[in-house]
Amino acid sequence: MTTPFLETPRFPDDLAVWARGGISYNTTITGSTSGREQRNSLWSYGLGQWDLQNCFRTNGGVSDQYSIQTLRNFFRVAKGQAYGFRFRDWTDYNDEGNGIMGAPVSSYSQFAAPTGKGNGTPTYQLFKQYVMAPLTDYRIIAKPYQVALQRNGTTVVIGGGPGNASLDSTTGLATFVADSATSTGSWTAGATTSFGVTSVPAGWAVGKLLYFGSVTGDTNSVLNGQAVAITAISGTTVTVNANTTGETLSGGIAYMYPQPVDTLTWTGTFDTPVRFATDQFAPQLDVGSGALYGFQTLALREIRV
């Protein structure tokens, strides 16, 4: 059966602090007789792996029943490799001033670097960027722990209300409440598309992006679920850069969400989603180190969620 991810309990922080390990990548290397190499990086995002064999240093590392019992209990509830769970990598668990938001990974077919800017849509993935100028690497933050969101440097309120947002702590997806929204009607389809509104909301202007939902007749999906730019406003008629030639449109709602001029960041801490890398829990007496129990290895591996 498919097993779920354990959001709770988290792996104990006081044991995680002794884990050895860190980030890994997957690279294939092809050599030639001349000694030259061709290297191909297979992953856009790295994955971590750790070993827990040192965790018995807790409480002095001598006759430490707490560590062995806690590890055993956690291993059993995780059923070995079956269940993923939250783990704090003490070498990398906070934003370090580099928390940004970007388009959800599910919204593109190949890697696209997050911009840390709005794009007219409601939902953004949390990322952490790693900068060594002029190069940058990125990490998906799928398990935020204690996080605050910022828009243009101002903390975003979590909850209802225009411009506020919600944060899914199980996915790292932040979803903004629209800055403004209005019902649409009196559609005119064409190479560019016009619609009427009762009144133009504050902040709407040429170049701004509108996000549409529940528009009937949008058979080519150029409006629903898309952010398109305003090209003209005349009275209560708004024209957007969407080709709806041949369609018969009606109804719907137009929203304004964070724009490309808006900087979207986050601060706080996060966990890493992991699983045990074995189905066997096999502690052994470790007389040489003075500890009651030890492991040759008890590995954790980061998982993509």
N, C-alpha and C positions, 0 to 999 in steps of 0.2 A: 504494500500500500504506500501511497505518497504520504510522507510525514510532514507535519507543520514546522514552522520556525518558532522557537521558544522566545517570545519577547521577554518573558520573565519565568524563572529567575535568571539574572545576569550571572556570568561566571564571576566568582568572588574577586574583587579588586586586589585583596591582600595576597592572593595566590598569583594572580595575573602579573603582578609587579616583578616576579622572579622569572617569568618566561623569557626564553632566549629566542630571537628570531627577528623577522622584519619582512620587508617587501621583496617580492620575486617577480621576474619577468620570464617570458618564454621566447627564446631566440634560437633560430636554426642557423647553423654556420656551415657553409660549403667551402672547402678548401681546394686549391688547385696545386698542380705539381710545382708551380713557381713560388708557392708559399703565400700567394694572395688569398684573401678570404672574401666571401660574399655573405653578409649577415642580414637576416630577415626577421624583424620583430613581429611576432604573431599576435600580440595583445596590445590593444590601445590603452588599457588600464592594467596596472600591476595587481598582483594578488599576494597577500602575506602568508607566511607560515611560521609557526613557533613550536618550541619544545618545552614541556613543563617539567623536565627532569630536575630542575633546580628549585622547584617550588617548596621543597621540604626545608629550605633555609628559614622559613617562617618559624617564629618562636625559638630561634636558635638552631634549628635543624636537628635537634637531638630528641629522640623518642617522641616525635611530633605526631600525636594521634589526631589532632585537629586537621592537619593537612591531608592525611591519608583518608580519613573519614569523609571530609568534605569533597575531596576529589572522587572518591568511590561513589558517593551519593549523586554527585553531578553527572558522572559517567553513566550511572544507571538510569537516571531520568531522561538523559539525552539518548539512551539506547545506543551507545557507541557512535557510529557514524550517521545514524538515522536522522537525528534532529539537529538543526542549526541553532545557534544561540549567540547572545551578545557577549563580547569580550573586549576589554580595554587593553589596547596596545600602549603601554606607558611611554613608549618612545614617540608616539604620534596619535594624540587623542583630542587636540584642540585646534582652533582655527589659525592661531599664530598670525593673525592679521591678514590671512589669505582666503577667507571664506567668501565665495561668490555664488551667484545663481546662474543657471543656464537652462536651455531647452531640455525637457526630459529626453533621456536616451531613446525612448520608444518612438520619438517623433522624427528620427532620422535613420537612414539605412546604413550610413557609415560614419566614422568618427567625425565630430565637429566640435572644435574647441569652444567651451562655454565663454560667453562674452562678458558676463556680469552686468548686462544691460537688459532692459525690458524689450519685448518684441511684439507687444500688442495682444498677447494671449494671457490667460489667467494663471497657468500653472508652470512652475519652475522647479528644477532639480537643484538640490544643494550640492556644491562641489568645493573641494579644496584645491588651490593651485600651489605648485611648488616652483619657485622661480630661481633660476640661475641665469641671469641676463646673458645673452638675449633669448635663452630657451626657457620653456615652461612645460611642466607636466601637470596632470590633473588626476583627481581622485573623486569618485562618486561617494557622497555621504548619504548612505541609505538608512543608517541607524542613528539619527541625531539623539543626543541624550539630554543635554540642557542647552537650549539654543534660543537666541534672540535674532529676529529678522530686522534688516534696515533697508530703507529706501532713501537714496540720496543722503545717507548718513543719519537719518532720523529713524528711531525705533518704530517698527510697525506694530500696531496693536493686534493681538491675537483675538479674533472674535468678529462679530458682525459689524457692519457700517462701511460706507464707501472708503476705499483705500486701505482697509484693514485686510487681514489675511488669516488663513488657517495653516497649520503645519501637521502633516502626517508623520508621526515619529517612527512609523514602521517602514516607510519608504523614502523619507527625506524629501517629499514633494510639498512645496509651499504653493498654496492657491490663494490668489488675491480676490478680494471683493471688488467689483467694478467701481471705478471712480465715478462713473455715470452710466446710465442706461435709459433707453427709451424705446417704445414700440415703433415699428416701421410699417409703412403702408404706401399706397399709390406708387407702386413700383413701375419703373420704365426700364425694360431690359435692353441690352445692346452691347457694343464693344466696351463702353463704360456703362455703369449702372447707376440709376438715380432712384431715390425713394423719398417719400415725404414723412415729416415728423410734426407733431403738434407744436413743439418749440425746440430750437437747437440747444442742447445742453451746454453749459459753461465749459470752456476748455476745448471744444471741438473747433478745428481749424484745418486749413489745407495742409496736407502732409501728415496729419495725425492718423494713427491706425485704429480702425474699428474692428471689433470681433463680433461675428453674427451667430445667432442661434435661432432655431425653430422657423426658418424661412421656408415656406411651402413652395414646391416647384423648382428647388435648386438641384436639378437632376445631375449636374456636373460637379457639385460640391465645391463651387468656387466661392461660396459665401459662408455656409454653415461650418463652424469650427475653424474658420480662417480669419486672419488679420489682414485687412486690406486698407490701403491708404485713401484718404479723402482727397479728391482732386478739385472739388469746387463746392461752394455753399452759396445758394441764392435763396434768400428768404428762409422758408422752411423746407426747401428741397436740397438734399445732400447727394453729391455724386461721388462714387468710389471707383477705384481702378480694378474692376472685375468685369470680365467678359461673360455676359449671360445671354448672348444672342440666341434667339429661338426659344427661350424659356418663358414660362408664365409664372410670375412670382407673386406671392401674397404673404401678409403677416410677418411675424418674426420680431426679434429684438436686437438692437445694436448696442454693444457695450464698449466702454473705453477702459482698458487695462494699462499697466505700466508700459511706457513708450521707450523707444531707443535712446532717448535722452536721460532716462532714469537709470541710476546706478543701483543695483540690487546686490546686497551683501548679507552675511550672517556672521555672528560671533557665538562662541560657546564650545561645548564638548560633544564628542560623538563616540559611539562604539563601533567595533568591527564585527560583521557577521561571520561566524566561523562554525566549524564542526570538528569533532575528533577525527583523526586520520586513521583510526583503527577501531575494530569491533572487540578488541580484547584488552581488558584491564589486568595488567600483570605486574604488580609491584613485587619487589624482592628485597631480602635483607641486604643492607649495604654497610657491612661492618667497618670497612675501610674508612668511610667518611664520618663514622660516628652517628649516622642517622639510622633510625629504626627501619625505614623503608626507602626504596629508591626505584628508579626505572632506568632501563637502558635507553628508552625513549618513550615519550607520550606526546605525540604531535597534535597540533591544531592547524587547520588550513582554512584560509579565508574562502568564502563562497560568494558567488554573485547572486543577488536577490532582486 
